[in-house]
């Protein structure tokens, strides 16, 4: 029986090859697009879940509330981990990670390797908390001493080729020697922690330089430099553990206003430190888009199948006359649906494999599609089940419901409720398509807003590099030499990038400060040329002059002045880190990080002994020459180290890579959604034209023009698109408003977005319909009326 159903299904597909191509092709494109998006969603949701104890691992975050200004840091003081482990029974393990910044130069047998990222100091229980396999070495005792180092497979291969890495000795920065005591498997790409080189945390403890407040790293409760991860008991309450950690901190630093919270390891990738939604919004949107595209493809099948119903009516009538039951007919048509779905699935697999390289480039991921993967098999089985069930049941019920007597008498009509249902389907698929188009437009407008927004400083034609070694004590000589080079207009020094002010402190005081008033600020050390080179704009007062007195001077941004409640701030006293000085200037607010975050209080100070980042302002005409001149000076002091630099505008663009990729994905899949929707509209236009062919003939005989008939046939479809737009507007507005919530500074979603989206939909729909309506309108009325 089944074999007979399959044979009949294949025969019908071959008989009407155009219908088969459109139906199978539409489903294949829909399944391929849906699966690709689901692979992206699956990858995003898989981050850090490969750890066996992932549900019990938490990162400790520090929360502050200064006069209503809430701030959350992902860093904690060094003592949090050891004191928490000692005093809180629910904590089974507590480990620290200190990520290294700046370039490291490793030397082995005369070969030099510069590493700028992915290195860290970790506690020895790192491999107890996390499941990062050691290929070689002892995970229970990874660092026998402070001269031990662990390398990833990638780095071991890079340094030693195919020879054994264990026991090899490498030199760091031409000073310290380290012995390789372990090789770890390359950390997965879906890991929030990705390191290639690990050092023992004990090095930081031994090298800690005390001060008047804190004598050791293990007693320093004031510096939030380290990431702390906890493995807690399954029955423990994370909230209770966080409260206990806060109490421990307050016992050692009574004046501290910190309160700790625990963030699940599996939430690091998609949520910010304060657990506000970030990437999870995009994941939800793309999950909805994936389902929407698959539904659009299924709706196409329904429309195309029912559009062909009149062609299958006589077949159904004859088969019922000779005794075929409705259940058998349903089984036959469901079999056809399964055959089409399977063929579409096979074609979609080919499309997926062809699209993967382009898709990875588009999404910035390294997704591979392994057909034998359990998760991928489940995904494909789900897609096949959905398409077969959703797309197959309704056409099977409609086609099997025809009455033989009506068919034989030629009185069969497919209208009424069925027609209404098909119209609802078209409205649904175009509403989904319009939502995707609106999303594409909004993302593009937000990215354009980011690119064109005035940042409050100049990021064009400025590149930065970090000083090393002898450059620090020769910085004025270097400044003078670089200033003489052609193409260079200015040199400035600072302790951090203006695009990302990461340092924060609440150790501030000022004239007129209230007893309960506090303020977290970004302290930035700059020289006297910094404001001119970056084109920061002074609202009042003056900048630094480079004199010794500037060490007791401060410049605040407008937000800092506002938060402090200062009126006429120039000349008033201000204290930063126990250094009391005078406010000499106020700079206008500028964006010191992603525009996802609000502008925060910033304080500029002047300390010549604490510079490391050099800003080079070029004239924009000979950037290559300016870079070459700078590299030449670099080589005078750091011949062994490669010269690395970054242009501010490039770094700025890199901050929004995720949003740019989101925009490209939206654009690509909106095209796919519209394409598939048009196939469905084409099917309904075919059906309607076939149903009204005699009416068209009569109208033409009565003198109706081709244009009048085209308008007659098109207006009903265009009404459906307008109805779809009415439904799509609130849905897309709500969805994109949620996405825009990630940005502190964002575009408004105005009516023009929906006009453009609706106009695009109407135009594409009209072009799709026109092919079939013009064909019907230009047909010979004699042919259509011959049987009357």
PyMOL commands that set and color helices and strands:
alter all, ss='L'
color gray80, all
select helices_A, chain A and resi 2-15+17-45+54-56+79-87+126-129+139-141+153-160+202-207+217-219+238-252+265-267+279-307+309-321+326-363+374-399+404-409+417-452+469-471+475-483+530-534+548-552+558-564+623-637+648-654+657-691+693-701+706-740+751-777+781-785
alter helices_A, ss='H'
color red, helices_A
select strands_A, chain A and resi 57-66+69-73+91-99+104-108+111-115+119-122+134-137+148-152+169-172+176-184+197-200+227-232+259-264+462-466+488-494+508-510+522-525+538-541+553-557+573-576+579-587+602-605+613-618+646-647
alter strands_A, ss='S'
color yellow, strands_A
deselect
rebuild
show_as cartoon
